[in-house]
Amino acid sequence: MASDTGWADPLAGVPLLDARHVTAGERWVFSAGFNVDAALTSTGRIDSELDDLRRLAGAGARVAVLSHLGSHRDGTASALDHVAGHLSRRLGRRVRYVPENASDAAVRAAEALEPGEIAVFGNTRHHAGEERGDPELARRFALLGDAVAVGGFSKAHRAHASNTGVLRLLPGCAARSLVTEVRFLAPWAGPGEGVYRAAVLGGRKPEKTLVGLVHAMRTCDLVVPGGVVLNTVLRALGHDLGASDLGSRPDACLDAVRGVMDLPARARLHVPRTLWVAPVHGRRIAGEARPLPVADGVPAGHAVVDFELEPWAARALAGAGSAVLAGTPSRYLDGQVRSADAVLSALSRAAGPALLLGGDTVAELPWPGPVSTGGGSALQLLATGTCAVLDALRDNARRAAGEGRGPADDNVMDGVST
């Protein structure tokens, strides 16, 4: 996708850790995005931070790592001891685990770190205030160090206490992982004159609609909705959806889709003629899927689990000069692979670069090409040319230079969880 206003360098004015001289004994908070399950199924979000952690520890810094896993809202926030173990193995040095992060005991543990020592502190999402960007929680986190390095591109679109909140209190800079990911995404950004651009948007997360669809309809030539995005589009068109999944913010997403449909759009929106529906029990598929004309409506107790990609859309995807797939378009892990396989086949033949976005998307779909595990952050960056953390880093640098405060929170997506 392309920004509505073109592509200015999103790293302009952002202080970089690579340019910072680190001396022995300095106390650093390292804000990361180690949202990785205890089985360590995919460790890319941890491994991307290894170089900077090696550099900080090698220079004698005392490093307190703050990260999240799961969400306080749905009770999935859990311990991060497995992250400390993985870092110990990869870095070849002992990385301590401190279960707390905002208590007096946590502050004492951070102050007791030896030069060159790294400790992973407790899950920031054990606190309800983390995802709200609570200033008092940010103040407690900031007591763990005297400067902050911000990695964790996967949550760079969130104004949370452990990233943008801490940046209001400590001098900060962008870790190499954040910089690398921003630069990596440049080929899929820009004004796009003369380039046919396509976006496939699926999965369950609201940002695929609230950010992805809203901006893609203005900046792309083809938009193929799948998953909850497709269900929301069908609902906006007046189709019966039975028990189909409408995600965690159905009303906001429906309003966004209706708003898009009420305005002129650059993109052609793919609406399939044939859906695949199945009986469901909760979110579990409870019977065989069958094809159904979209005009017939989804019967009660059934849900959309897949769709047929129209031949014209497959041809358009294959001819795209730039394409992004963000979110699995079907219930792929449940064996509903028709639309996803058709999309992947077309993208494998695309005339220009094709990119998969998002941790779940990358984990679920077989794709040998370029990927970014920062789904929502990448969507936000490609759609607007910036994200909350980059704005907060610029604001941090301006305050340090005595230039006053900037619009650090303009691109926050409230209430959406990664």
VEXVEX-915581 format. One line per field, with one value per residue (C-alpha): residue number from 1; y, z, x. Coordinates in steps of 0.2 Angstrom, whole numbers. Example, Ala and Ser with C-alpha at 12.3 -4.5 7.8 and 13.67 -1.06 7.14 Angstrom:
seq = c(1/2)
yy = c(-22/-5)
zz = c(39/36)
xx = c(62/68)
//
This chain:
seq = c(1/2/3/4/5/6/7/8/9/10/11/12/13/14/15/16/17/18/19/20/21/22/23/24/25/26/27/28/29/30/31/32/33/34/35/36/37/38/39/40/41/42/43/44/45/46/47/48/49/50/51/52/53/54/55/56/57/58/59/60/61/62/63/64/65/66/67/68/69/70/71/72/73/74/75/76/77/78/79/80/81/82/83/84/85/86/87/88/89/90/91/92/93/94/95/96/97/98/99/100/101/102/103/104/105/106/107/108/109/110/111/112/113/114/115/116/117/118/119/120/121/122/123/124/125/126/127/128/129/130/131/132/133/134/135/136/137/138/139/140/141/142/143/144/145/146/147/148/149/150/151/152/153/154/155/156/157/158/159/160/161/162/163/164/165/166/167/168/169/170/171/172/173/174/175/176/177/178/179/180/181/182/183/184/185/186/187/188/189/190/191/192/193/194/195/196/197/198/199/200/201/202/203/204/205/206/207/208/209/210/211/212/213/214/215/216/217/218/219/220/221/222/223/224/225/226/227/228/229/230/231/232/233/234/235/236/237/238/239/240/241/242/243/244/245/246/247/248/249/250/251/252/253/254/255/256/257/258/259/260/261/262/263/264/265/266/267/268/269/270/271/272/273/274/275/276/277/278/279/280/281/282/283/284/285/286/287/288/289/290/291/292/293/294/295/296/297/298/299/300/301/302/303/304/305/306/307/308/309/310/311/312/313/314/315/316/317/318/319/320/321/322/323/324/325/326/327/328/329/330/331/332/333/334/335/336/337/338/339/340/341/342/343/344/345/346/347/348/349/350/351/352/353/354/355/356/357/358/359/360/361/362/363/364/365/366/367/368/369/370/371/372/373/374/375/376/377/378/379/380/381/382/383/384/385/386/387/388/389/390/391/392/393/394/395/396/397/398/399/400/401/402/403/404/405/406/407/408/409/410/411/412/413/414/415/416/417/418)
yy = c(0/18/33/45/59/50/43/54/45/38/38/57/65/48/45/29/17/14/32/32/29/17/17/4/5/14/8/5/-1/-11/-10/-26/-36/-54/-59/-77/-93/-104/-117/-105/-110/-95/-85/-71/-57/-62/-65/-48/-39/-50/-38/-23/-33/-40/-22/-15/-29/-29/-11/-14/-7/-14/-19/-21/-29/-25/-35/-42/-58/-60/-48/-43/-41/-59/-66/-73/-63/-76/-77/-73/-85/-94/-78/-76/-94/-92/-76/-85/-98/-86/-73/-86/-77/-79/-68/-67/-67/-55/-59/-41/-25/-11/-14/-8/-25/-24/-7/-14/-29/-17/-6/-22/-27/-29/-20/-31/-40/-42/-46/-50/-42/-48/-47/-29/-35/-41/-23/-17/0/-6/-6/10/19/23/37/30/13/21/31/14/6/21/18/3/13/30/28/18/8/4/-12/-22/-17/-28/-16/0/6/5/19/8/12/2/11/28/30/27/39/53/51/45/49/36/29/17/-1/-8/-21/-6/3/-13/-17/1/1/-16/-10/4/-6/-8/11/27/36/22/32/19/4/-8/-11/-24/-29/-45/-42/-56/-63/-58/-42/-25/-16/-26/-16/0/4/-9/-8/10/16/2/7/25/19/2/-3/-20/-25/-43/-44/-61/-67/-55/-41/-50/-54/-35/-30/-43/-36/-19/-24/-31/-50/-62/-69/-82/-86/-79/-71/-52/-49/-40/-23/-26/-10/1/-10/-9/10/10/-1/9/25/18/13/30/39/38/24/21/2/-11/-21/-40/-47/-66/-74/-90/-93/-109/-110/-123/-127/-120/-122/-106/-104/-122/-130/-143/-151/-151/-135/-132/-119/-106/-91/-76/-69/-84/-78/-88/-99/-99/-109/-108/-97/-91/-102/-98/-91/-93/-80/-73/-77/-59/-55/-69/-62/-45/-51/-60/-44/-33/-22/-22/-33/-36/-50/-45/-59/-76/-75/-91/-104/-111/-121/-129/-136/-122/-117/-112/-93/-93/-106/-96/-80/-87/-95/-78/-69/-81/-75/-57/-45/-35/-38/-47/-47/-56/-46/-52/-65/-77/-74/-79/-94/-101/-99/-107/-93/-93/-74/-59/-57/-45/-51/-34/-35/-20/-9/-13/-9/8/12/8/17/33/34/33/25/29/24/33/49/47/45/61/70/63/70/87/88/84/98/110/112/107/93/86/75/59/50/54/37/27/13/12/-4/-15/-29/-38)
zz = c(0/-2/10/4/4/-3/6/17/26/41/51/48/65/74/86/82/95/82/83/102/112/126/141/155/169/160/164/149/147/132/126/115/107/113/110/108/115/128/116/106/90/81/89/75/86/99/88/79/95/98/89/100/116/112/109/125/136/127/131/149/150/163/153/159/146/145/134/133/129/127/134/151/143/139/153/141/148/155/161/151/159/142/134/146/143/124/126/137/124/109/118/126/143/158/156/172/174/186/187/193/183/192/210/222/221/202/204/216/204/190/201/206/189/185/170/155/163/155/164/157/168/170/156/155/151/168/171/164/162/149/134/140/141/159/164/182/176/163/177/187/171/169/186/178/168/163/144/133/117/108/97/96/79/80/93/86/82/100/112/127/144/140/124/121/139/144/130/138/153/147/133/119/103/90/91/75/73/72/59/49/48/43/29/23/20/9/-8/-3/1/-9/-20/-32/-49/-63/-51/-50/-31/-23/-5/2/20/31/49/64/70/69/62/45/43/53/45/31/22/25/17/4/-4/-7/-11/-20/-37/-30/-12/-8/9/18/35/47/34/21/34/38/20/17/32/26/9/18/17/30/39/51/65/55/65/66/77/93/87/75/76/73/59/51/52/44/30/27/27/14/3/4/-3/-20/-20/-31/-28/-35/-21/-23/-17/-21/-29/-20/-1/8/24/38/54/69/88/94/84/80/64/67/50/32/22/7/-7/-6/-18/-8/-13/-4/13/27/36/55/65/50/46/32/32/14/-2/-21/-28/-44/-60/-64/-47/-48/-64/-57/-42/-54/-63/-48/-47/-28/-17/2/10/28/38/32/21/26/40/33/48/48/31/22/9/-7/-7/2/-10/-25/-18/-14/-31/-39/-28/-32/-50/-47/-58/-43/-25/-14/5/19/35/52/64/62/43/42/53/45/26/16/8/3/-1/9/26/40/57/62/55/62/63/45/40/50/42/24/26/35/33/52/68/86/92/78/82/100/96/86/100/113/102/101/119/122/110/119/104/113/111/95/90/97/98/81/75/90/87/103/110/97/104/95)
xx = c(0/5/3/-11/2/17/32/43/57/48/65/68/71/72/87/96/104/117/123/123/139/136/148/150/138/124/106/95/77/75/57/54/40/44/26/32/23/32/35/46/37/43/58/60/53/66/81/79/84/100/112/107/107/124/131/123/129/146/149/145/127/115/100/82/71/52/41/23/15/-4/-16/-23/-40/-43/-32/-18/-4/9/27/42/54/56/61/75/81/81/91/103/106/107/118/130/128/116/100/91/72/64/45/40/42/33/37/50/58/59/68/80/83/87/99/108/112/131/139/136/121/104/88/70/57/39/26/20/3/0/-5/-22/-13/0/-12/-20/-3/-6/6/9/13/25/33/36/44/55/63/71/84/91/88/77/80/64/63/47/41/26/19/26/8/3/4/8/16/31/36/28/24/42/48/40/51/68/79/76/82/77/84/91/77/64/75/78/60/55/68/63/45/50/47/29/26/27/15/14/12/11/11/-4/-5/-15/-20/-27/-34/-40/-38/-48/-39/-49/-34/-35/-52/-49/-32/-29/-46/-49/-32/-31/-47/-39/-21/-23/-30/-37/-43/-47/-55/-55/-59/-67/-64/-74/-88/-89/-90/-104/-113/-112/-119/-134/-130/-136/-120/-128/-115/-100/-86/-86/-71/-69/-75/-89/-98/-82/-77/-94/-95/-77/-83/-99/-89/-77/-91/-99/-84/-75/-62/-47/-48/-59/-66/-67/-84/-85/-100/-97/-94/-90/-100/-100/-110/-101/-101/-94/-78/-76/-81/-94/-97/-93/-91/-101/-102/-116/-120/-117/-134/-142/-136/-128/-140/-142/-129/-117/-102/-91/-75/-69/-73/-69/-57/-64/-54/-52/-45/-32/-26/-25/-15/-3/-1/2/17/16/6/3/-6/-11/-21/-25/-41/-49/-50/-33/-28/-45/-42/-52/-38/-46/-45/-28/-20/-27/-21/-3/-2/-6/6/20/18/16/25/32/36/23/24/16/12/8/14/-1/-1/17/15/0/3/17/26/44/45/47/38/36/29/24/6/-3/13/17/-1/0/17/12/-5/1/20/23/17/15/33/41/31/36/54/54/44/57/72/63/60/79/83/71/59/43/31/24/9/16/-1/-9/-8/-13/-26/-35/-42/-34/-23/-8)
//
